[in-house]
Each structure stands twice: as structure tokens, then as C-alpha cells.
Amino acid sequence: QDAIKSYELYSQSRHAAETLSFDALSQSPLMVCGDIDHAVQKLTSVVEEYGFNELLCWTRIGGLDTRKVMRSMELMSGLVMPRVRNGTKLAA
């Protein structure tokens, strides 16, 4: 059965994580890694292409320090996602 369009990337993420290098993965739509402006631009592009209105973030990869994970989550919820919502046709 084909994946629902908005779940296509999610269903491929496990395979991609096993076979792609970090550089290739970070350049794909499967991963957002960078500063706030980069995250906003990349997520806005993916939202517009796939039309999703929910996002699942996997933030604790490879035993990252809890403080770094929490800071990343704070930046995502406080600075990135509001700009993504305001910059797309899916703005609430």
C-alpha cells in the first residue's frame, strides 16, 4: 500500500538513516539541522510541497546532552515554528 503523501518522508526515514551519510541526510527533506533561518526556510519549503500541518521532531539522537535537546526544542517552538506558520499558506 502506498504511503499517504504527507507520510512519504516519514516512512522512508528509517531506511534513509541507515544508508545516507550525514551530509546527504542533512541536505534531504528528512532532516533539519542548522541555524534558525535555515530551519525556517527548509521547513517552509517542505510544508508548501507536502501540505502537512503537524510535525514530529526526533530531537534526542545519539545520546545528546539534555540541555542541548531542551534548547533545540525551545528554539523550535519559540522561534522557528511561529515563523513557519506565518510564512506559509497554512498559517492559522
C-alpha positions as CSV (number, residue, x, y, z in Angstrom):
1,Q,0.0,0.0,0.0
2,D,1.3,3.4,-0.9
3,A,2.0,5.8,1.9
4,I,-0.2,8.8,2.4
5,K,1.5,11.8,0.7
6,S,2.2,13.6,3.9
7,Y,3.7,10.5,5.4
8,E,6.0,9.6,2.5
9,L,9.1,11.1,4.0
10,Y,8.4,9.6,7.4
11,S,8.0,6.1,6.0
12,Q,11.4,6.5,4.2
13,S,13.3,8.0,7.1
14,R,14.4,4.7,8.7
15,H,15.9,3.4,5.5
16,A,17.5,6.8,4.7
17,A,19.1,7.0,8.2
18,E,20.7,3.6,7.6
19,T,22.0,4.3,4.2
20,L,22.7,8.0,3.9
21,S,25.7,10.0,5.1
22,F,25.2,12.8,7.5
23,D,25.8,15.4,4.7
24,A,23.3,13.7,2.3
25,L,20.7,13.3,5.1
26,S,21.0,17.0,6.2
27,Q,20.5,18.1,2.5
28,S,17.4,15.9,2.2
29,P,13.9,17.0,3.4
30,L,14.2,14.3,6.1
31,M,16.3,16.3,8.5
32,V,16.6,19.9,9.5
33,C,20.0,20.8,11.0
34,G,21.2,24.4,11.1
35,D,20.5,27.9,12.4
36,I,17.0,29.4,12.9
37,D,16.8,31.0,9.4
38,H,17.9,27.8,7.7
39,A,15.3,25.7,9.7
40,V,12.5,28.2,8.8
41,Q,13.4,28.1,5.1
42,K,13.7,24.4,4.9
43,L,10.5,23.6,6.9
44,T,8.5,26.3,5.0
45,S,9.6,24.6,1.7
46,V,8.6,21.2,3.0
47,V,5.2,22.4,4.3
48,E,4.4,24.0,1.0
49,E,5.5,21.0,-1.0
50,Y,3.7,18.4,1.1
51,G,0.9,20.4,2.7
52,F,1.4,19.0,6.2
53,N,0.2,20.9,9.3
54,E,1.7,18.7,12.0
55,L,5.4,18.0,12.7
56,L,7.1,15.2,14.7
57,C,10.6,16.1,15.9
58,W,13.1,13.4,16.9
59,T,15.4,15.5,19.0
60,R,17.4,13.1,21.2
61,I,19.6,11.3,18.7
62,G,22.8,9.7,19.7
63,G,22.7,10.5,23.4
64,L,22.8,14.3,23.0
65,D,23.1,16.2,26.2
66,T,19.7,17.0,27.8
67,R,20.4,20.8,27.9
68,K,21.2,20.8,24.2
69,V,18.0,18.9,23.4
70,M,15.9,21.2,25.5
71,R,17.5,24.3,23.9
72,S,16.7,22.9,20.5
73,M,13.1,22.2,21.4
74,E,12.8,25.8,22.9
75,L,14.2,27.3,19.7
76,M,11.9,25.2,17.5
77,S,8.7,26.0,19.4
78,G,9.5,29.6,20.2
79,L,11.3,30.9,17.1
80,V,11.1,28.5,14.2
81,M,7.6,27.2,14.1
82,P,5.9,30.6,14.6
83,R,7.8,31.9,11.5
84,V,6.9,28.8,9.5
85,R,3.2,29.2,10.4
86,N,3.3,32.9,9.5
87,G,5.3,32.3,6.2
88,T,3.1,29.6,4.7
89,K,-0.4,29.4,3.3
90,L,-1.2,27.0,6.2
91,A,-0.9,29.8,8.7
92,A,-3.6,29.5,11.4
